[in-house]
């Protein structure tokens, strides 16, 4: 199962990427939900 998640502004500037793919068994930290 694939999902995409937005990166924080700090990480997006550092990596020049706004979002990243999340795969099964990846660890993520949820800081805000809508």
CORZI-V800287 format. One record per helix or strand. SS is the DSSP state (2 for helix, 1 for strand). FROM is the first residue (numbers start at 1). TO is the last residue. If there is no record, write none. Layout:
<<SS:FROM:TO> <SS:FROM:TO>>
//
This chain:
<<1:3:6> <2:9:15> <1:19:22>>
//
